């Protein structure tokens, strides 16, 4: 079905993700006024959000848990933004706030834009530093090196950065953002275009990954992290909720093997909470799911089955080592894990 030629220019408008409004950087030299400093900042995330999950994975792989403590929000937002209702008294125990919007307001009074995660907050002032999800993970890899754990991998190797950036741009445009363009499309033509671009890109990635274990080089890089956070949500929410239903990810031998390989790698699957993911998408997006019914499936047992991707070679952490177990305070509750 192709109805794009029957629609007006306004009807052809597509979902557009807003650029981060607060793009200050936390750097080793502190050039934006925010120097890297252990314990000074708090990373605020939702385990439901793929953009925030990038930061969770990077932080775990690099061993920054103690240097950059995390605050985890309730997966269900209300009109006042992301809430700290998972914490005693409904307030973050470090920042003392009930809603992430309070940190945004501390930075810019009357800020009119959306309140997004990931967000890094300066603990002494209580003010937001950055919500630039693209830049946060790159800076964790390149600016926070003095605080990395021993054996931390190089997630953004200098000699591969051009290729990583090129691959990641296509992944962002057609996959990370593509599922949202399909899911939030208000007209048939815009949905069909996003759907086709999504699966064309997934087919291209499947071909690329059929002969190599990782997207760029022979180790895990930023590119893999960015693709993982969308693929891990695909069958649980994007296939049905966002109508990205040409096939399930579990029906694609290459991509299903690739994402299971990453999921079973320390630092990836141990950050994933399928309970938060499903409740967020199905209960917050009431324009798509007005009755807010959360499906019981899919079956999660397949996530821990053998993937055989090691047969392609590759060294997950390069010359480094795997991270240790997640801190007790960050272990995903049983109802959210693939068991």
C-alpha positions as CSV (number, residue, x, y, z in Angstrom):
1,X,0.0,0.0,0.0
2,X,1.4,3.4,-0.9
3,X,-0.8,6.4,-0.3
4,X,2.0,9.1,0.0
5,X,0.9,10.7,-3.3
6,X,-2.6,11.3,-1.9
7,X,-1.4,13.2,1.1
8,X,-0.8,16.9,1.6
9,X,2.7,18.3,2.5
10,X,1.5,18.7,6.1
11,X,0.4,15.1,6.2
12,X,3.8,14.0,5.0
13,X,5.5,15.6,8.0
14,X,7.3,13.0,10.1
15,X,8.4,12.6,13.7
16,X,11.4,14.7,14.4
17,X,13.6,14.3,17.5
18,X,14.5,17.5,19.1
19,X,18.2,18.4,19.4
20,X,19.5,18.4,23.0
21,X,19.0,21.9,24.5
22,X,21.7,21.5,27.1
23,X,24.9,20.4,25.3
24,X,27.6,21.4,27.8
25,X,30.4,18.8,28.0
26,X,32.1,17.3,31.0
27,X,35.7,17.1,30.0
28,X,39.1,16.4,31.4
29,X,40.2,20.0,31.0
30,X,36.8,21.4,32.2
31,X,36.7,23.8,29.2
32,X,32.9,24.2,29.5
33,X,33.1,24.8,33.2
34,X,32.4,21.1,34.1
35,X,35.6,19.2,34.8
36,X,35.6,15.4,35.2
37,X,35.5,14.7,38.9
38,X,34.6,11.5,40.7
39,X,31.3,11.7,42.6
40,X,30.5,15.3,41.5
41,X,27.8,14.3,39.0
42,X,24.7,12.1,39.0
43,X,23.6,10.3,35.8
44,X,19.8,10.2,35.7
45,X,18.4,7.4,33.5
46,X,15.3,5.4,32.7
47,X,15.9,1.8,32.0
48,X,13.0,2.0,29.6
49,X,14.7,4.5,27.4
50,X,17.0,3.4,24.6
51,X,18.9,6.7,24.6
52,X,19.5,6.5,28.3
53,X,20.5,2.8,28.1
54,X,23.4,3.8,25.9
55,X,24.9,5.6,28.9
56,X,24.1,2.8,31.2
57,X,26.0,0.3,29.0
58,X,29.0,2.6,28.4
59,X,29.3,3.4,32.1
60,X,29.3,-0.4,33.0
61,X,31.8,-1.3,30.4
62,X,34.1,1.4,31.5
63,X,33.7,0.8,35.2
64,X,32.5,4.2,36.1
65,X,29.8,3.1,38.5
66,X,31.4,4.7,41.6
67,X,32.8,7.8,39.8
68,X,29.4,8.6,38.2
69,X,26.6,7.3,40.4
70,X,23.2,6.6,38.8
71,X,19.6,7.6,39.6
72,X,16.9,5.4,38.0
73,X,13.5,6.9,37.4
74,X,10.1,5.3,37.4
75,X,9.4,4.0,33.8
76,X,6.0,5.8,34.0
77,X,6.1,9.5,33.5
78,X,3.4,12.0,34.3
79,X,2.9,15.5,33.0
80,X,5.6,16.7,35.3
81,X,8.3,14.5,33.7
82,X,10.4,11.6,34.9
83,X,9.7,10.8,38.5
84,X,11.8,9.4,41.3
85,X,8.9,7.3,42.7
86,X,11.1,4.2,43.0
87,X,13.0,5.8,45.8
88,X,11.8,6.1,49.4
89,X,9.6,9.1,49.8
90,X,9.5,9.6,46.1
91,X,12.7,11.7,46.0
92,X,16.1,11.0,44.7
93,X,18.2,10.4,47.9
94,X,21.2,12.4,46.6
95,X,19.6,15.3,44.6
96,X,16.6,15.6,46.9
97,X,14.2,16.1,44.0
98,X,10.9,14.4,43.1
99,X,11.0,15.2,39.4
100,X,13.9,15.5,36.9
101,X,12.3,18.7,35.7
102,X,13.5,20.3,38.9
103,X,17.1,19.9,37.8
104,X,16.2,21.4,34.4
105,X,14.6,24.4,36.2
106,X,17.7,24.8,38.4
107,X,19.7,25.2,35.2
108,X,17.2,27.4,33.3
109,X,14.2,28.9,35.1
110,X,11.1,28.4,33.1
111,X,12.7,26.0,30.6
112,X,10.0,25.4,28.0
113,X,11.3,22.2,26.4
114,X,10.9,18.5,27.1
115,X,12.6,16.8,30.0
116,X,14.7,13.9,28.6
117,X,17.0,11.2,29.8
118,X,19.9,10.6,30.0
119,X,20.7,13.7,32.0
120,X,23.8,14.5,33.9
121,X,23.2,16.7,37.0
122,X,25.8,18.6,39.0
123,X,25.2,17.4,42.6
124,X,26.5,20.5,44.4
125,X,24.2,22.9,42.6
126,X,21.4,20.5,41.7
127,X,21.5,21.9,38.1
128,X,21.4,19.9,34.9
129,X,24.7,19.9,33.0
130,X,23.8,18.1,29.8
131,X,21.1,16.0,28.2
132,X,23.1,15.4,25.0
133,X,22.7,11.7,24.6
134,X,24.9,11.6,21.5
135,X,27.8,13.3,23.3
136,X,27.5,11.8,26.8
137,X,28.7,8.3,25.8
138,X,31.5,9.6,23.6
139,X,32.8,11.7,26.5
140,X,32.5,8.9,28.9
141,X,34.8,6.9,26.5
142,X,37.3,9.7,25.8
143,X,37.2,12.4,28.6
144,X,36.7,10.2,31.7
145,X,39.7,7.9,31.0
146,X,41.5,8.8,34.2
147,X,38.6,7.3,36.1
148,X,38.1,4.2,33.9
149,X,38.5,0.8,35.6
150,X,41.7,-1.2,34.9
151,X,41.1,-3.2,31.7
152,X,38.4,-0.9,30.4
153,X,37.9,-1.3,26.6
154,X,38.5,1.5,24.1
155,X,34.9,2.1,22.9
156,X,35.8,4.9,20.5
157,X,39.3,4.0,19.0
158,X,40.8,7.1,17.3
159,X,41.8,5.1,14.2
160,X,38.2,3.9,13.7
161,X,36.2,7.0,14.6
162,X,35.3,8.0,11.0
163,X,33.9,4.5,10.3
164,X,32.2,4.3,13.7
165,X,30.6,7.8,13.1
166,X,29.5,6.8,9.6
167,X,27.9,3.5,10.7
168,X,26.3,5.1,13.8
169,X,24.7,7.9,11.7
170,X,22.9,5.3,9.5
171,X,21.9,3.4,12.5
172,X,20.6,6.5,14.2
173,X,18.6,7.8,11.2
174,X,17.0,4.6,10.1
175,X,16.9,2.3,13.2
176,X,17.2,4.2,16.5
177,X,15.0,7.1,15.3
178,X,13.4,5.1,12.5
179,X,11.3,2.9,14.9
180,X,9.9,6.2,16.4
181,X,9.2,7.7,13.0
182,X,7.2,4.6,12.2
183,X,5.5,4.3,15.6
184,X,4.5,8.0,15.8
185,X,3.6,8.4,12.2
186,X,0.2,10.1,11.9
187,X,-0.4,9.2,8.2
188,X,0.1,6.1,6.1
189,X,2.7,7.5,3.8
190,X,5.1,8.7,6.5
191,X,4.7,5.3,8.3
192,X,5.4,3.3,5.1
193,X,8.5,5.4,4.3
194,X,9.9,4.9,7.8
195,X,9.1,1.2,7.8
196,X,10.9,0.7,4.5
197,X,13.9,2.6,5.5
198,X,14.1,0.7,8.8
199,X,14.0,-2.7,7.3
200,X,16.3,-1.7,4.4
201,X,18.9,-0.6,7.0
202,X,18.4,-3.8,9.1
203,X,18.9,-5.9,6.0
204,X,22.1,-3.9,5.3
205,X,23.3,-4.4,8.9
206,X,22.5,-8.1,8.7
207,X,24.6,-8.5,5.6
208,X,27.5,-6.6,7.3
209,X,27.3,-8.7,10.4
210,X,27.0,-12.0,8.6
211,X,30.8,-12.2,8.3
212,X,32.0,-10.1,11.3
213,X,31.2,-10.2,14.9
214,X,31.0,-6.5,15.6
215,X,30.0,-3.5,13.5
216,X,33.4,-1.8,13.3
217,X,36.7,-3.6,13.8
218,X,37.0,-6.7,15.9
219,X,35.9,-5.3,19.2
220,X,32.9,-3.8,20.8
221,X,32.6,0.0,20.0
222,X,30.2,2.8,20.4
223,X,28.5,1.7,17.2
224,X,27.5,-1.6,18.7
225,X,26.1,0.1,21.9
226,X,23.9,2.4,19.8
227,X,22.5,-0.5,17.7
228,X,22.0,-2.8,20.7
229,X,19.7,-0.5,22.7
230,X,17.2,-0.5,19.8
231,X,17.5,-4.2,18.9
232,X,17.0,-5.4,22.5
233,X,13.6,-3.6,22.5
234,X,12.6,-4.7,19.1
235,X,10.4,-7.8,19.7
236,X,9.1,-6.6,23.1
237,X,7.8,-3.2,21.8
238,X,8.7,-2.0,18.4
239,X,7.4,-5.0,16.4
240,X,3.9,-4.6,17.7
241,X,3.5,-1.3,19.4
242,X,5.3,0.7,16.7
243,X,4.1,-1.6,13.8
244,X,7.6,-2.5,12.7
245,X,6.3,-5.9,11.9
246,X,7.8,-7.2,8.7
247,X,9.5,-9.8,10.9
248,X,10.6,-10.2,14.5
249,X,14.2,-9.8,15.3
250,X,14.2,-13.4,16.5
251,X,13.4,-14.4,13.0
252,X,16.5,-12.9,11.6
253,X,19.3,-15.4,12.2
254,X,22.2,-12.9,12.0
255,X,20.8,-10.0,14.0
256,X,19.2,-12.3,16.6
257,X,22.6,-14.0,17.1
258,X,24.4,-10.6,17.2
259,X,22.1,-9.0,19.8
260,X,22.1,-12.2,22.0
261,X,25.9,-12.1,21.8
262,X,25.9,-8.6,23.1
263,X,23.1,-9.3,25.6
264,X,25.2,-12.1,27.1
265,X,28.3,-9.9,27.3
266,X,28.8,-8.4,30.8
267,X,27.7,-4.7,30.7
268,X,24.9,-5.2,28.2
269,X,22.1,-7.6,29.3
270,X,22.7,-6.8,33.0
271,X,21.4,-3.2,32.3
272,X,18.2,-4.3,30.5
273,X,14.9,-4.3,32.4
274,X,12.2,-5.7,30.1
275,X,9.5,-4.9,32.7
276,X,10.4,-1.2,32.7
277,X,10.6,-1.2,28.9
278,X,7.2,-2.7,28.3
279,X,5.4,-0.7,31.0
280,X,6.8,2.5,29.7
281,X,5.9,2.1,26.0
282,X,2.5,0.5,26.5
283,X,1.3,2.7,29.4
284,X,2.8,6.1,28.5
285,X,2.1,6.2,24.8
286,X,-1.7,6.4,25.2
287,X,-2.2,7.9,21.7
288,X,-1.0,4.5,20.4
289,X,-2.3,2.2,23.2
290,X,-5.2,4.1,24.8
291,X,-6.3,1.2,27.1
292,X,-2.7,1.0,28.5
293,X,-2.8,-2.9,28.4
294,X,0.7,-4.3,28.7
295,X,1.3,-7.6,26.8
296,X,2.6,-10.6,28.7
297,X,5.0,-11.7,25.9
298,X,7.3,-12.1,24.3
299,X,9.0,-15.2,25.8
300,X,12.4,-14.0,27.1
301,X,14.0,-17.4,27.5
302,X,15.7,-17.2,24.1
303,X,18.0,-14.4,25.2
304,X,20.3,-16.8,27.0
305,X,20.5,-19.5,24.4
306,X,23.8,-20.1,22.5
307,X,24.5,-17.7,19.7
308,X,27.7,-19.2,18.2
309,X,28.9,-15.7,17.2
310,X,32.3,-16.5,18.7
311,X,33.0,-18.6,15.6
312,X,33.5,-15.3,13.7
313,X,36.4,-14.4,15.9
314,X,36.7,-10.9,17.5
315,X,37.8,-9.8,20.9
316,X,34.9,-8.3,22.8
317,X,37.0,-6.0,25.0
318,X,40.1,-5.8,22.8
319,X,43.2,-5.8,25.0
320,X,41.0,-5.2,28.0
321,X,38.8,-7.3,30.3
322,X,35.2,-7.8,31.0
323,X,33.6,-5.7,33.8
324,X,32.8,-7.2,37.1
325,X,29.3,-7.9,38.3
326,X,26.9,-4.9,38.6
327,X,26.7,-3.3,42.0
328,X,24.0,-4.8,44.2
329,X,22.1,-1.5,44.1
330,X,21.9,-1.7,40.3
331,X,20.9,-5.3,39.8
332,X,17.8,-5.5,37.6
333,X,14.8,-6.9,39.6
334,X,13.9,-10.4,38.7
335,X,10.6,-9.4,37.0
336,X,12.6,-7.4,34.4
337,X,15.3,-10.0,33.6
338,X,15.5,-12.7,31.0
339,X,15.8,-15.9,33.0
